[in-house]
Amino acid sequence: MAIEEHPMHALATYIPPGSFENVVNFLHQYHVHLTVTKERKSVLGDYRNAVRGKNHRITVNGNLNEYAFLITLLHELAHMLTFEQYGHRVNAHGKEWKKMYGLLLSDFITKKVFPADIEHELRRSLANPAASSCAEEGLMRLLRKYDERKNDVCFLEELPHGSFFKTKDGRIFQKGDKLRKRFKCNEKHTNIIYLFSPIYEVKPLVVDKRYQS
């Protein structure tokens, strides 16, 4: 994995105005080693507790927009604060972590560092935050509004039923029916059905007769 180390002042370029001082205070107070990484497909951030004299370690994907970066960082800081208080005696995303994460979010919400739509969605999740912001589709949908979107990419939910699309790894699918929260999509090369989130980013394709059979 490619990793990029950043001096602390460079953190200000990754997070919203008005949040830098408070974030840095947490990092200094608890001796957190923060690393900005390149995009990872499976996680947005990660926490490793201090062990054998080493500092707490947090990594956050550097491709996130400033609001998603801050929310991910707060998620991981909540893990750190939970560990400081309970060690390994509680579940990773149990009630103790949820309470800690909720307190952190509340604190930053009061500082008005988030746009009104994101703030509203965060307030809705305070009572029972999900283990990952990726699991909260409403929040993810709003956060991605603030990404630098490419003209040839859209959310899967924006495509008509039966449309063909390409994923980042080059595979071609056809959009099918929605099952509860995810869409059934047929991979044309293997004819295997996969389930996709409505807000998965895809590249629409013009219908080709090769794929209509």
C-alpha positions as CSV (number, residue, x, y, z in Angstrom):
1,M,0.0,0.0,0.0
2,A,1.4,3.4,-0.9
3,I,1.5,5.7,2.1
4,E,2.2,9.4,2.3
5,E,3.4,11.1,5.4
6,H,2.3,14.7,6.0
7,P,3.5,17.4,8.4
8,M,0.7,18.4,10.8
9,H,0.0,21.8,9.1
10,A,-0.7,20.0,5.8
11,L,-3.8,18.4,7.5
12,A,-5.6,21.7,7.1
13,T,-5.9,21.0,3.4
14,Y,-7.8,17.8,4.0
15,I,-10.5,19.0,6.5
16,P,-13.0,21.8,6.5
17,P,-12.1,25.3,7.8
18,G,-12.8,25.7,11.5
19,S,-11.9,22.1,12.4
20,F,-8.1,22.1,12.3
21,E,-7.3,23.3,15.8
22,N,-9.7,20.8,17.5
23,V,-8.5,17.9,15.4
24,V,-4.8,18.7,16.1
25,N,-5.5,19.0,19.8
26,F,-6.8,15.4,19.9
27,L,-3.9,14.1,17.9
28,H,-1.4,15.8,20.2
29,Q,-3.1,15.0,23.4
30,Y,-3.4,11.3,22.7
31,H,-0.1,11.0,20.7
32,V,-1.9,9.8,17.5
33,H,0.2,9.1,14.4
34,L,-2.0,10.1,11.5
35,T,-1.2,8.8,8.0
36,V,-3.0,9.8,4.8
37,T,-3.1,6.9,2.3
38,K,-4.1,6.5,-1.3
39,E,-7.6,5.2,-2.0
40,R,-8.5,1.8,-0.6
41,K,-11.5,-0.1,-2.0
42,S,-12.5,-1.8,1.3
43,V,-12.1,0.9,3.9
44,L,-12.1,4.7,4.2
45,G,-10.1,4.8,7.5
46,D,-8.4,2.5,10.0
47,Y,-7.3,2.6,13.7
48,R,-4.6,0.6,15.4
49,N,-4.2,1.0,19.2
50,A,-1.0,1.9,20.9
51,V,1.1,-1.1,21.8
52,R,4.7,-1.7,23.1
53,G,5.5,1.9,23.3
54,K,4.2,2.8,19.9
55,N,1.7,5.6,19.3
56,H,-2.0,5.2,18.4
57,R,-2.1,5.0,14.6
58,I,-4.9,6.2,12.3
59,T,-5.0,6.1,8.5
60,V,-7.5,8.0,6.3
61,N,-7.9,7.8,2.6
62,G,-6.5,11.0,1.0
63,N,-9.0,11.0,-1.9
64,L,-12.0,11.8,0.3
65,N,-13.5,15.3,0.1
66,E,-13.0,17.4,3.2
67,Y,-16.3,16.6,4.9
68,A,-15.9,12.8,4.3
69,F,-12.3,13.0,5.5
70,L,-13.3,14.7,8.7
71,I,-16.2,12.3,9.4
72,T,-13.9,9.3,8.8
73,L,-11.2,10.8,11.0
74,L,-13.7,11.3,13.8
75,H,-14.9,7.7,13.4
76,E,-11.4,6.5,14.0
77,L,-10.7,9.0,16.8
78,A,-13.8,7.5,18.5
79,H,-12.2,4.1,18.3
80,M,-9.0,5.6,19.9
81,L,-11.0,7.3,22.8
82,T,-13.0,4.1,23.4
83,F,-9.8,2.1,23.6
84,E,-8.3,4.6,26.0
85,Q,-11.3,4.1,28.3
86,Y,-12.1,0.4,27.9
87,G,-9.2,-1.3,26.2
88,H,-10.2,-4.5,24.4
89,R,-13.1,-5.1,26.8
90,V,-15.9,-3.8,24.5
91,N,-17.0,-4.5,21.0
92,A,-15.4,-2.5,18.2
93,H,-18.7,-0.8,17.3
94,G,-20.6,-1.4,20.4
95,K,-22.6,1.1,22.6
96,E,-19.4,2.5,24.1
97,W,-18.0,3.4,20.6
98,K,-21.4,4.7,19.5
99,K,-21.6,7.0,22.5
100,M,-18.0,8.3,21.9
101,Y,-18.6,8.8,18.2
102,G,-21.9,10.6,18.9
103,L,-20.1,13.0,21.3
104,L,-17.4,13.8,18.8
105,L,-19.9,14.4,16.0
106,S,-22.1,16.6,18.3
107,D,-19.0,18.7,19.2
108,F,-18.0,19.3,15.6
109,I,-21.6,19.9,14.5
110,T,-21.9,22.8,17.0
111,K,-18.8,24.3,15.4
112,K,-20.7,24.6,12.1
113,V,-18.0,23.1,10.0
114,F,-20.4,21.0,7.9
115,P,-22.9,22.3,5.2
116,A,-26.5,22.4,6.3
117,D,-27.5,19.2,4.4
118,I,-24.7,17.1,5.9
119,E,-25.3,18.5,9.3
120,H,-28.9,17.6,9.1
121,E,-28.1,14.0,8.1
122,L,-25.5,13.7,10.9
123,R,-28.0,14.8,13.5
124,R,-30.3,12.1,12.3
125,S,-27.6,9.4,12.9
126,L,-26.4,10.7,16.3
127,A,-28.7,8.4,18.3
128,N,-27.4,5.2,16.6
129,P,-24.5,5.8,14.3
130,A,-23.6,3.0,11.8
131,A,-20.4,1.0,12.1
132,S,-19.3,2.7,8.8
133,S,-20.4,5.9,7.1
134,C,-20.6,3.7,4.0
135,A,-23.5,1.9,5.6
136,E,-25.5,5.1,5.8
137,E,-26.6,5.6,2.2
138,G,-28.3,9.0,2.9
139,L,-25.1,10.4,4.4
140,M,-22.9,8.8,1.6
141,R,-25.2,10.3,-1.1
142,L,-24.8,13.8,0.4
143,L,-21.1,13.5,1.0
144,R,-20.5,12.4,-2.6
145,K,-22.3,15.6,-3.8
146,Y,-19.1,17.4,-2.7
147,D,-16.8,15.1,-4.6
148,E,-15.1,16.2,-7.8
149,R,-17.4,14.1,-10.0
150,K,-16.2,13.0,-13.4
151,N,-18.6,13.8,-16.3
152,D,-18.7,10.1,-17.5
153,V,-19.5,8.7,-14.0
154,C,-22.9,8.5,-12.2
155,F,-24.5,6.7,-9.3
156,L,-26.0,3.3,-10.2
157,E,-29.4,4.4,-9.0
158,E,-29.4,7.2,-11.7
159,L,-29.4,4.6,-14.5
160,P,-32.6,3.2,-16.0
161,H,-33.5,-0.4,-15.4
162,G,-31.7,-2.7,-17.9
163,S,-28.9,-0.2,-18.5
164,F,-25.3,-1.4,-19.1
165,F,-22.4,0.0,-17.1
166,K,-18.7,-0.5,-16.5
167,T,-17.1,-0.6,-13.0
168,K,-13.7,0.8,-12.1
169,D,-12.0,-2.6,-12.8
170,G,-13.4,-2.7,-16.3
171,R,-16.1,-5.3,-15.9
172,I,-19.5,-4.8,-17.7
173,F,-22.8,-5.3,-16.0
174,Q,-26.5,-4.9,-16.7
175,K,-28.7,-3.2,-14.1
176,G,-31.5,-5.4,-12.8
177,D,-34.2,-5.3,-10.2
178,K,-33.8,-3.8,-6.7
179,L,-33.8,-6.2,-3.8
180,R,-34.5,-4.2,-0.6
181,K,-31.5,-1.9,-0.5
182,R,-29.3,-3.2,-3.4
183,F,-29.6,-3.7,-7.1
184,K,-29.2,-7.1,-8.8
185,C,-26.7,-6.7,-11.7
186,N,-25.6,-9.3,-14.2
187,E,-22.0,-9.4,-15.1
188,K,-22.0,-10.0,-18.9
189,H,-18.8,-12.0,-19.1
190,T,-19.7,-14.6,-16.5
191,N,-23.5,-14.2,-16.3
192,I,-23.1,-14.1,-12.5
193,I,-25.4,-11.9,-10.4
194,Y,-23.9,-9.3,-8.1
195,L,-25.5,-6.9,-5.6
196,F,-24.6,-3.2,-5.8
197,S,-25.3,-0.3,-3.6
198,P,-27.6,2.4,-5.2
199,I,-24.8,4.9,-4.8
200,Y,-22.0,2.8,-6.3
201,E,-20.3,4.9,-8.9
202,V,-20.4,3.5,-12.4
203,K,-19.6,4.5,-16.0
204,P,-22.8,4.2,-18.2
205,L,-22.4,2.4,-21.5
206,V,-24.3,2.8,-24.8
207,V,-26.3,-0.4,-25.4
208,D,-24.3,-2.7,-27.7
209,K,-25.9,-5.6,-29.6
210,R,-23.1,-7.9,-28.4
211,Y,-24.7,-7.8,-24.9
212,Q,-28.3,-8.0,-25.7
213,S,-28.5,-11.8,-25.9
